[in-house]
Amino acid sequence: MPHRTLTVIGGGFAGLTAAISAAEAGATVTLHEAHRTLGGRARTADGPYRTNDGPHALYRRGPHWPWLRQRGLLKPLAPLPLRGAAGLRFLHRGALHRLPPLGLLRLRAHRDAPVDQDFLTWARTRADETTVRAAANYVGVATFHHDPGALSAAFVQERLRRTTNLPPEAHYPAGGWGRLVDRMAAHARGLGVRIETGARVDALPEDTPVIVATHLDSARTLLGDDRLRWTGARTVLLDLAVRTRGGDPFALSGLDFSGWIERFTCQDPGLAPHGEQLLQGQIGIAPDETRADGEARAARLLDAGFPHWRDRTTWRRTSVATGRTGAVDLPGTSWRDRPAIDRGDGVYLAGDQVAAPGVLGEVSFTSALEAVSLALSTGLRRPAANGRPGHSR
């Protein structure tokens, strides 16, 4: 392959993956990040509470797992405390349970879920209503959506299988996702990648292929392409620090509604000061609901699984994430229908809302590798007649 020059816009997981992959292929890479720190939504806050921008996990069977491991970027990982008193709990029919309904695990075994039918309609022919609703709400952990049952059956069923696999697929970088970002950035620099932070890009360079690894909203503005849209979730993100108490679970899943609370210090005590526990949660809310609606459902989970949490609270923060938690596919659509990676004339997209398979961060990873492959196998950028890059879809 002849020597090439490549520009990457965005320093999150997708952008760093693209930069590393391109540099390994022999390209000269410059990465621009608008913020002063790298990471995108994978940033970890400084200070006494090392929170991520929403819960994150690395799925062991995903394509990024061996890629990170081969480069020495995967570990250290925090252990998963899923057994014993600190394990996983489920809020179902208003009560706390150690196990989900047996029918939920049976439902996950079906592999014939269609793309063009919603999950609830499809699953009702295979299980009772209570089981179907519980399964749909459980998948909120991997969709951040308020009503996963209304999404494509194929989309939901894949996530039901992945989130109920044994041993569990979800793992967490020790010290927060920021540590993984730091390792990736150091590796990229070691390969010769030029990383510029605090460098917002308002116009694309015309002499190199460009990978735009930003949120889809930012890509739409930068490229001037109003078609860069896809359905996303609307989610209340909760960060909560409480004084330590014996018996708190590691994680609590809502089966009566879509919601998830996780005690990250159960596996990684250094994320909060000594004597305190850091909880992070996600509660899907509908377009017409408010943050208070999500907070009320979060309180139901906390009341069930974390006794006296209000009296124990030492710090709290909530926010609303709109379309910032990855793509969700409605009935009749799949990942193939999302905005294409190749936008024409040497411009490529990477991120968690574009046309690439996978669960959560796997979409960012896979799209980044595909974008690099396309960028390094085609010619230099050719500006479109109107000054904007061309579009393939």
NUTORDO-300111 format. One record per residue (C-alpha): x, y, z; residue in three letters. Coordinates in nm, 2 decimals, decimal comma. Each point is the difference from the previous one (the first is absolute). Layout:
N
+--------+--------+--------+------+
:     xx :     yy :     zz : type :
+--------+--------+--------+------+
:      X :      Y :      Z :  Ala :
...
+--------+--------+--------+------+
END
This chain:
393
+--------+--------+--------+------+
:     xx :     yy :     zz : type :
+--------+--------+--------+------+
:   0,00 :   0,00 :   0,00 :  Met :
:   0,15 :   0,34 :  -0,09 :  Pro :
:   0,07 :   0,25 :   0,28 :  His :
:  -0,32 :   0,19 :   0,08 :  Arg :
:  -0,10 :   0,29 :   0,22 :  Thr :
:  -0,33 :  -0,01 :   0,20 :  Leu :
:  -0,19 :   0,24 :   0,22 :  Thr :
:  -0,22 :  -0,12 :   0,28 :  Val :
:  -0,25 :   0,24 :   0,16 :  Ile :
:  -0,11 :  -0,11 :   0,35 :  Gly :
:   0,20 :  -0,15 :   0,28 :  Gly :
:  -0,24 :  -0,25 :   0,15 :  Gly :
:   0,01 :  -0,37 :  -0,02 :  Phe :
:  -0,08 :  -0,01 :  -0,37 :  Ala :
:   0,25 :   0,28 :  -0,09 :  Gly :
:   0,29 :  -0,16 :   0,20 :  Leu :
:  -0,08 :  -0,34 :  -0,15 :  Thr :
:   0,01 :   0,15 :  -0,35 :  Ala :
:   0,33 :   0,19 :   0,07 :  Ala :
:   0,18 :  -0,31 :   0,14 :  Ile :
:  -0,12 :  -0,22 :  -0,28 :  Ser :
:   0,10 :   0,25 :  -0,27 :  Ala :
:   0,34 :   0,05 :   0,16 :  Ala :
:   0,06 :  -0,37 :   0,02 :  Glu :
:  -0,07 :  -0,01 :  -0,38 :  Ala :
:   0,28 :   0,25 :  -0,06 :  Gly :
:  -0,21 :   0,32 :  -0,03 :  Ala :
:   0,10 :   0,34 :   0,14 :  Thr :
:  -0,29 :   0,08 :   0,23 :  Val :
:  -0,11 :   0,33 :   0,16 :  Thr :
:  -0,29 :  -0,02 :   0,25 :  Leu :
:  -0,19 :   0,31 :   0,10 :  His :
:  -0,21 :   0,01 :   0,32 :  Glu :
:  -0,21 :   0,30 :   0,08 :  Ala :
:   0,02 :  -0,05 :   0,38 :  His :
:   0,31 :   0,04 :   0,21 :  Arg :
:  -0,01 :  -0,37 :   0,09 :  Thr :
:  -0,05 :  -0,31 :  -0,21 :  Leu :
:  -0,26 :  -0,26 :   0,05 :  Gly :
:  -0,34 :   0,14 :  -0,12 :  Gly :
:  -0,27 :  -0,18 :   0,20 :  Arg :
:   0,28 :  -0,23 :   0,13 :  Ala :
:   0,15 :   0,27 :   0,22 :  Arg :
:   0,04 :  -0,06 :   0,37 :  Thr :
:  -0,04 :   0,30 :   0,23 :  Ala :
:   0,28 :   0,11 :   0,22 :  Asp :
:  -0,05 :   0,06 :   0,37 :  Gly :
:  -0,13 :  -0,22 :   0,28 :  Pro :
:  -0,28 :  -0,17 :  -0,21 :  Tyr :
:   0,15 :  -0,15 :  -0,31 :  Arg :
:  -0,33 :  -0,01 :  -0,20 :  Thr :
:  -0,03 :  -0,09 :  -0,37 :  Asn :
:  -0,24 :   0,19 :  -0,22 :  Asp :
:  -0,26 :  -0,27 :   0,04 :  Gly :
:   0,06 :  -0,37 :   0,07 :  Pro :
:   0,24 :  -0,17 :  -0,23 :  His :
:   0,11 :  -0,36 :  -0,05 :  Ala :
:   0,23 :  -0,20 :  -0,22 :  Leu :
:  -0,17 :  -0,32 :  -0,13 :  Tyr :
:   0,24 :  -0,29 :   0,00 :  Arg :
:  -0,14 :  -0,16 :  -0,32 :  Arg :
:   0,02 :   0,33 :  -0,20 :  Gly :
:   0,26 :   0,06 :  -0,28 :  Pro :
:   0,18 :   0,27 :   0,20 :  His :
:   0,09 :  -0,25 :   0,28 :  Trp :
:   0,28 :  -0,19 :  -0,19 :  Pro :
:   0,11 :   0,32 :  -0,17 :  Trp :
:   0,06 :   0,18 :   0,32 :  Leu :
:   0,15 :  -0,30 :   0,17 :  Arg :
:   0,25 :  -0,06 :  -0,29 :  Gln :
:   0,13 :   0,36 :   0,04 :  Arg :
:   0,03 :  -0,02 :   0,38 :  Gly :
:  -0,28 :   0,25 :   0,05 :  Leu :
:  -0,27 :  -0,21 :   0,16 :  Leu :
:   0,12 :  -0,06 :   0,35 :  Lys :
:  -0,02 :   0,07 :   0,29 :  Pro :
:  -0,37 :  -0,09 :   0,03 :  Leu :
:  -0,21 :   0,02 :   0,31 :  Ala :
:  -0,13 :  -0,34 :   0,13 :  Pro :
:  -0,37 :  -0,08 :  -0,03 :  Leu :
:  -0,16 :  -0,06 :   0,34 :  Pro :
:  -0,31 :  -0,17 :  -0,12 :  Leu :
:  -0,03 :  -0,27 :   0,26 :  Arg :
:  -0,09 :   0,00 :   0,37 :  Gly :
:  -0,16 :   0,29 :   0,19 :  Ala :
:   0,14 :   0,26 :  -0,24 :  Ala :
:  -0,13 :  -0,15 :  -0,32 :  Gly :
:  -0,26 :   0,10 :  -0,25 :  Leu :
:  -0,36 :   0,06 :   0,10 :  Arg :
:  -0,33 :   0,05 :  -0,19 :  Phe :
:  -0,30 :   0,22 :   0,08 :  Leu :
:  -0,30 :  -0,20 :  -0,13 :  His :
:  -0,36 :   0,05 :   0,10 :  Arg :
:   0,10 :   0,25 :   0,26 :  Gly :
:   0,23 :  -0,25 :   0,19 :  Ala :
:   0,37 :  -0,07 :   0,00 :  Leu :
:   0,12 :  -0,33 :  -0,15 :  His :
:   0,34 :  -0,18 :  -0,03 :  Arg :
:  -0,10 :  -0,15 :  -0,34 :  Leu :
:  -0,20 :   0,12 :  -0,29 :  Pro :
:  -0,31 :  -0,19 :  -0,11 :  Pro :
:   0,09 :  -0,34 :  -0,14 :  Leu :
:  -0,19 :   0,08 :  -0,32 :  Gly :
:   0,23 :   0,29 :  -0,07 :  Leu :
:   0,29 :  -0,23 :  -0,04 :  Leu :
:  -0,20 :  -0,24 :  -0,22 :  Arg :
:  -0,11 :   0,29 :  -0,22 :  Leu :
:   0,36 :   0,10 :  -0,06 :  Arg :
:   0,07 :  -0,33 :  -0,17 :  Ala :
:  -0,22 :   0,08 :  -0,30 :  His :
:   0,20 :   0,12 :  -0,31 :  Arg :
:  -0,28 :   0,07 :  -0,24 :  Asp :
:  -0,09 :   0,35 :   0,10 :  Ala :
:  -0,09 :   0,21 :  -0,31 :  Pro :
:   0,12 :   0,34 :  -0,09 :  Val :
:  -0,34 :   0,13 :  -0,11 :  Asp :
:  -0,20 :  -0,08 :   0,31 :  Gln :
:   0,02 :   0,16 :   0,35 :  Asp :
:   0,14 :  -0,21 :   0,28 :  Phe :
:  -0,32 :  -0,02 :   0,21 :  Leu :
:  -0,21 :  -0,12 :  -0,29 :  Thr :
:   0,25 :  -0,27 :  -0,10 :  Trp :
:   0,07 :  -0,11 :   0,36 :  Ala :
:  -0,37 :  -0,03 :   0,10 :  Arg :
:  -0,02 :  -0,31 :  -0,23 :  Thr :
:   0,27 :  -0,17 :   0,20 :  Arg :
:  -0,05 :   0,10 :   0,36 :  Ala :
:  -0,26 :   0,14 :   0,24 :  Asp :
:  -0,06 :   0,38 :   0,03 :  Glu :
:   0,18 :   0,03 :   0,34 :  Thr :
:   0,32 :  -0,17 :  -0,14 :  Thr :
:  -0,01 :   0,20 :  -0,32 :  Val :
:  -0,03 :   0,33 :   0,18 :  Arg :
:   0,28 :  -0,09 :   0,24 :  Ala :
:   0,23 :  -0,11 :  -0,28 :  Ala :
:  -0,06 :   0,33 :  -0,19 :  Ala :
:   0,06 :   0,21 :   0,30 :  Asn :
:   0,32 :  -0,19 :   0,09 :  Tyr :
:   0,14 :   0,09 :  -0,34 :  Val :
:  -0,01 :   0,36 :   0,11 :  Gly :
:   0,36 :  -0,06 :   0,14 :  Val :
:   0,13 :  -0,03 :  -0,36 :  Ala :
:  -0,24 :   0,25 :  -0,17 :  Thr :
:  -0,05 :   0,28 :   0,25 :  Phe :
:  -0,35 :   0,02 :  -0,15 :  His :
:  -0,33 :   0,05 :   0,20 :  His :
:  -0,19 :  -0,26 :  -0,20 :  Asp :
:   0,23 :  -0,27 :  -0,15 :  Pro :
:  -0,30 :  -0,21 :  -0,09 :  Gly :
:  -0,10 :   0,25 :  -0,27 :  Ala :
:   0,33 :  -0,05 :  -0,18 :  Leu :
:   0,09 :  -0,25 :  -0,27 :  Ser :
:  -0,03 :  -0,35 :   0,13 :  Ala :
:   0,33 :  -0,10 :  -0,16 :  Ala :
:   0,18 :   0,30 :   0,16 :  Phe :
:  -0,14 :  -0,07 :   0,35 :  Val :
:   0,05 :  -0,38 :  -0,02 :  Gln :
:   0,37 :   0,04 :  -0,08 :  Glu :
:   0,04 :   0,22 :   0,30 :  Arg :
:  -0,20 :  -0,24 :   0,22 :  Leu :
:   0,24 :  -0,29 :  -0,09 :  Arg :
:   0,31 :   0,21 :   0,05 :  Arg :
:  -0,10 :   0,14 :   0,34 :  Thr :
:  -0,11 :  -0,34 :   0,14 :  Thr :
:   0,30 :  -0,20 :  -0,12 :  Asn :
:   0,18 :  -0,21 :   0,26 :  Leu :
:   0,27 :   0,07 :   0,11 :  Pro :
:  -0,10 :   0,37 :  -0,03 :  Pro :
:   0,14 :   0,19 :  -0,30 :  Glu :
:   0,01 :   0,35 :   0,17 :  Ala :
:   0,34 :   0,10 :   0,15 :  His :
:   0,13 :   0,34 :   0,11 :  Tyr :
:   0,34 :   0,17 :  -0,02 :  Pro :
:   0,15 :   0,04 :   0,34 :  Ala :
:   0,00 :   0,37 :   0,10 :  Gly :
:  -0,27 :   0,09 :  -0,25 :  Gly :
:  -0,02 :   0,03 :  -0,38 :  Trp :
:   0,24 :   0,29 :   0,01 :  Gly :
:   0,28 :  -0,24 :   0,08 :  Arg :
:  -0,07 :  -0,19 :  -0,32 :  Leu :
:  -0,01 :   0,32 :  -0,19 :  Val :
:   0,34 :   0,10 :   0,14 :  Asp :
:   0,15 :  -0,33 :  -0,10 :  Arg :
:  -0,14 :   0,03 :  -0,35 :  Met :
:   0,12 :   0,36 :  -0,03 :  Ala :
:   0,35 :  -0,09 :   0,11 :  Ala :
:   0,01 :  -0,29 :  -0,24 :  His :
:  -0,12 :   0,23 :  -0,29 :  Ala :
:   0,27 :   0,25 :   0,08 :  Arg :
:   0,26 :  -0,28 :   0,01 :  Gly :
:  -0,10 :  -0,09 :  -0,35 :  Leu :
:   0,06 :   0,36 :  -0,11 :  Gly :
:  -0,36 :   0,13 :   0,01 :  Val :
:  -0,01 :   0,38 :   0,05 :  Arg :
:  -0,28 :   0,07 :   0,25 :  Ile :
:  -0,13 :   0,36 :   0,03 :  Glu :
:  -0,24 :   0,07 :   0,28 :  Thr :
:  -0,20 :   0,32 :   0,04 :  Gly :
:  -0,01 :   0,00 :  -0,38 :  Ala :
:  -0,35 :   0,05 :  -0,14 :  Arg :
:  -0,03 :  -0,07 :  -0,37 :  Val :
:  -0,25 :   0,22 :  -0,19 :  Asp :
:   0,11 :  -0,10 :  -0,36 :  Ala :
:   0,14 :  -0,32 :  -0,14 :  Leu :
:   0,35 :  -0,01 :  -0,14 :  Pro :
:  -0,01 :  -0,05 :  -0,38 :  Glu :
:   0,33 :  -0,18 :  -0,04 :  Asp :
:  -0,05 :  -0,32 :   0,21 :  Thr :
:  -0,27 :  -0,25 :   0,06 :  Pro :
:  -0,19 :   0,08 :   0,32 :  Val :
:  -0,17 :  -0,22 :   0,26 :  Ile :
:  -0,27 :   0,19 :   0,19 :  Val :
:  -0,02 :  -0,18 :   0,34 :  Ala :
:  -0,24 :   0,23 :   0,18 :  Thr :
:  -0,35 :  -0,01 :   0,12 :  His :
:  -0,24 :  -0,02 :  -0,29 :  Leu :
:  -0,14 :   0,34 :   0,07 :  Asp :
:   0,35 :   0,16 :  -0,02 :  Ser :
:   0,07 :  -0,20 :  -0,32 :  Ala :
:  -0,33 :   0,13 :  -0,15 :  Arg :
:   0,11 :   0,36 :   0,06 :  Thr :
:   0,35 :  -0,04 :  -0,11 :  Leu :
:  -0,09 :  -0,18 :  -0,33 :  Leu :
:  -0,31 :   0,20 :  -0,06 :  Gly :
:  -0,20 :  -0,31 :  -0,06 :  Asp :
:  -0,34 :   0,00 :   0,17 :  Asp :
:  -0,04 :  -0,37 :  -0,08 :  Arg :
:   0,24 :  -0,10 :   0,27 :  Leu :
:  -0,27 :  -0,09 :   0,25 :  Arg :
:  -0,10 :  -0,32 :   0,19 :  Trp :
:  -0,22 :  -0,09 :   0,28 :  Thr :
:   0,15 :   0,01 :   0,35 :  Gly :
:  -0,11 :  -0,03 :   0,35 :  Ala :
:  -0,08 :   0,26 :   0,26 :  Arg :
:   0,15 :  -0,09 :   0,33 :  Thr :
:   0,03 :   0,14 :   0,36 :  Val :
:   0,36 :  -0,07 :   0,11 :  Leu :
:   0,04 :  -0,02 :   0,38 :  Leu :
:   0,33 :   0,03 :   0,20 :  Asp :
:  -0,04 :  -0,06 :   0,37 :  Leu :
:   0,25 :  -0,03 :   0,29 :  Ala :
:  -0,13 :  -0,17 :   0,32 :  Val :
:   0,17 :  -0,10 :   0,32 :  Arg :
:   0,10 :  -0,36 :   0,01 :  Thr :
:  -0,24 :  -0,25 :   0,14 :  Arg :
:   0,03 :  -0,38 :  -0,01 :  Gly :
:  -0,24 :  -0,19 :  -0,22 :  Gly :
:  -0,04 :   0,24 :  -0,29 :  Asp :
:  -0,01 :  -0,18 :  -0,34 :  Pro :
:   0,25 :   0,04 :  -0,28 :  Phe :
:  -0,28 :   0,08 :  -0,25 :  Ala :
:  -0,38 :   0,03 :  -0,01 :  Leu :
:  -0,20 :  -0,05 :  -0,31 :  Ser :
:  -0,35 :   0,13 :  -0,04 :  Gly :
:  -0,24 :  -0,26 :  -0,16 :  Leu :
:  -0,32 :   0,20 :   0,08 :  Asp :
:   0,15 :   0,29 :  -0,21 :  Phe :
:   0,32 :   0,07 :  -0,19 :  Ser :
:   0,27 :   0,10 :   0,25 :  Gly :
:   0,33 :  -0,11 :   0,14 :  Trp :
:   0,21 :   0,10 :   0,31 :  Ile :
:   0,36 :  -0,12 :   0,04 :  Glu :
:   0,23 :   0,04 :   0,30 :  Arg :
:   0,33 :   0,05 :  -0,18 :  Phe :
:   0,21 :   0,01 :   0,32 :  Thr :
:  -0,11 :  -0,36 :   0,08 :  Cys :
:   0,26 :  -0,11 :  -0,25 :  Gln :
:   0,22 :   0,31 :  -0,01 :  Asp :
:   0,02 :   0,17 :   0,35 :  Pro :
:   0,23 :   0,27 :  -0,12 :  Gly :
:  -0,28 :   0,18 :  -0,19 :  Leu :
:  -0,12 :   0,17 :   0,32 :  Ala :
:   0,15 :   0,11 :   0,33 :  Pro :
:   0,05 :  -0,26 :   0,28 :  His :
:  -0,33 :  -0,08 :   0,17 :  Gly :
:  -0,22 :   0,10 :  -0,30 :  Glu :
:  -0,15 :  -0,18 :  -0,29 :  Gln :
:  -0,05 :   0,13 :  -0,35 :  Leu :
:  -0,32 :  -0,09 :  -0,18 :  Leu :
:  -0,08 :   0,07 :  -0,36 :  Gln :
:  -0,33 :  -0,06 :  -0,17 :  Gly :
:  -0,19 :   0,04 :  -0,32 :  Gln :
:  -0,38 :   0,05 :  -0,02 :  Ile :
:  -0,16 :   0,02 :  -0,35 :  Gly :
:  -0,27 :   0,28 :  -0,03 :  Ile :
:  -0,25 :   0,06 :  -0,28 :  Ala :
:   0,02 :   0,31 :  -0,22 :  Pro :
:  -0,28 :   0,17 :   0,20 :  Asp :
:   0,14 :  -0,09 :   0,35 :  Glu :
:   0,22 :   0,21 :   0,22 :  Thr :
:   0,32 :  -0,06 :   0,19 :  Arg :
:  -0,22 :  -0,01 :   0,32 :  Ala :
:  -0,19 :  -0,30 :  -0,15 :  Asp :
:   0,33 :  -0,19 :  -0,05 :  Gly :
:   0,12 :   0,10 :   0,35 :  Glu :
:  -0,32 :  -0,14 :   0,15 :  Ala :
:   0,06 :  -0,33 :  -0,17 :  Arg :
:   0,36 :   0,00 :   0,11 :  Ala :
:  -0,12 :   0,06 :   0,36 :  Ala :
:  -0,22 :  -0,31 :  -0,03 :  Arg :
:   0,30 :  -0,21 :  -0,08 :  Leu :
:   0,21 :   0,16 :   0,27 :  Leu :
:  -0,28 :  -0,05 :   0,26 :  Asp :
:  -0,01 :  -0,37 :  -0,09 :  Ala :
:   0,37 :  -0,08 :   0,00 :  Gly :
:   0,18 :   0,26 :   0,20 :  Phe :
:  -0,17 :   0,05 :   0,34 :  Pro :
:   0,02 :   0,35 :   0,16 :  His :
:   0,18 :   0,13 :  -0,31 :  Trp :
:  -0,14 :   0,35 :   0,05 :  Arg :
:   0,15 :   0,03 :   0,35 :  Asp :
:   0,33 :  -0,15 :  -0,13 :  Arg :
:   0,03 :   0,23 :  -0,30 :  Thr :
:   0,32 :   0,22 :   0,00 :  Thr :
:  -0,01 :   0,12 :  -0,36 :  Trp :
:  -0,24 :  -0,01 :  -0,29 :  Arg :
:  -0,02 :   0,10 :  -0,37 :  Arg :
:  -0,26 :  -0,06 :  -0,27 :  Thr :
:  -0,01 :   0,09 :  -0,37 :  Ser :
:  -0,21 :  -0,08 :  -0,30 :  Val :
:   0,17 :  -0,15 :  -0,30 :  Ala :
:  -0,19 :   0,03 :  -0,33 :  Thr :
:   0,13 :  -0,21 :  -0,29 :  Gly :
:   0,34 :  -0,04 :   0,17 :  Arg :
:  -0,02 :  -0,37 :   0,09 :  Thr :
:   0,03 :  -0,16 :  -0,34 :  Gly :
:  -0,24 :  -0,10 :  -0,27 :  Ala :
:  -0,33 :  -0,19 :   0,05 :  Val :
:  -0,17 :  -0,17 :  -0,30 :  Asp :
:  -0,38 :   0,03 :  -0,04 :  Leu :
:  -0,20 :  -0,28 :  -0,16 :  Pro :
:   0,09 :  -0,03 :  -0,37 :  Gly :
:   0,35 :   0,13 :   0,04 :  Thr :
:   0,34 :  -0,15 :   0,09 :  Ser :
:   0,35 :   0,14 :   0,03 :  Trp :
:   0,03 :  -0,02 :  -0,38 :  Arg :
:  -0,25 :   0,28 :  -0,03 :  Asp :
:   0,19 :   0,25 :   0,22 :  Arg :
:   0,21 :   0,27 :  -0,16 :  Pro :
:   0,27 :  -0,16 :  -0,22 :  Ala :
:   0,36 :   0,01 :   0,10 :  Ile :
:   0,12 :   0,11 :  -0,34 :  Asp :
:  -0,14 :   0,35 :  -0,07 :  Arg :
:   0,18 :   0,04 :  -0,33 :  Gly :
:   0,30 :   0,20 :  -0,11 :  Asp :
:   0,23 :  -0,13 :   0,27 :  Gly :
:  -0,23 :   0,08 :   0,30 :  Val :
:  -0,09 :  -0,28 :   0,24 :  Tyr :
:  -0,20 :  -0,03 :   0,32 :  Leu :
:   0,08 :  -0,20 :   0,31 :  Ala :
:  -0,21 :  -0,02 :   0,32 :  Gly :
:  -0,28 :  -0,18 :   0,18 :  Asp :
:  -0,28 :   0,12 :  -0,23 :  Gln :
:   0,13 :  -0,10 :  -0,34 :  Val :
:  -0,03 :  -0,31 :  -0,22 :  Ala :
:   0,20 :  -0,26 :   0,18 :  Ala :
:  -0,10 :  -0,30 :   0,21 :  Pro :
:   0,05 :  -0,06 :   0,37 :  Gly :
:  -0,12 :   0,09 :   0,34 :  Val :
:   0,07 :   0,34 :   0,16 :  Leu :
:   0,37 :   0,09 :  -0,05 :  Gly :
:   0,05 :  -0,28 :  -0,25 :  Glu :
:  -0,17 :   0,21 :  -0,26 :  Val :
:   0,25 :   0,28 :   0,05 :  Ser :
:   0,29 :  -0,24 :  -0,02 :  Phe :
:  -0,12 :  -0,19 :  -0,31 :  Thr :
:  -0,09 :   0,32 :  -0,19 :  Ser :
:   0,34 :   0,15 :   0,09 :  Ala :
:   0,18 :  -0,30 :  -0,15 :  Leu :
:  -0,22 :   0,00 :  -0,31 :  Glu :
:   0,05 :   0,38 :  -0,05 :  Ala :
:   0,38 :  -0,05 :   0,02 :  Val :
:  -0,01 :  -0,28 :  -0,25 :  Ser :
:  -0,20 :   0,20 :  -0,25 :  Leu :
:   0,20 :   0,32 :   0,05 :  Ala :
:   0,34 :  -0,16 :  -0,06 :  Leu :
:  -0,12 :  -0,20 :  -0,30 :  Ser :
:  -0,14 :   0,30 :  -0,20 :  Thr :
:   0,14 :   0,32 :  -0,15 :  Gly :
:   0,03 :   0,34 :   0,16 :  Leu :
:  -0,30 :   0,22 :   0,07 :  Arg :
:  -0,16 :   0,18 :  -0,28 :  Arg :
:  -0,21 :   0,30 :   0,11 :  Pro :
:  -0,36 :  -0,01 :  -0,13 :  Ala :
:  -0,11 :   0,27 :  -0,24 :  Ala :
:  -0,19 :   0,18 :   0,28 :  Asn :
:   0,29 :  -0,01 :   0,23 :  Gly :
:  -0,15 :  -0,28 :   0,21 :  Arg :
:   0,11 :  -0,36 :   0,00 :  Pro :
:  -0,21 :  -0,24 :  -0,21 :  Gly :
:  -0,24 :  -0,24 :   0,17 :  His :
:  -0,06 :  -0,36 :  -0,06 :  Ser :
:  -0,33 :  -0,02 :   0,18 :  Arg :
+--------+--------+--------+------+
END
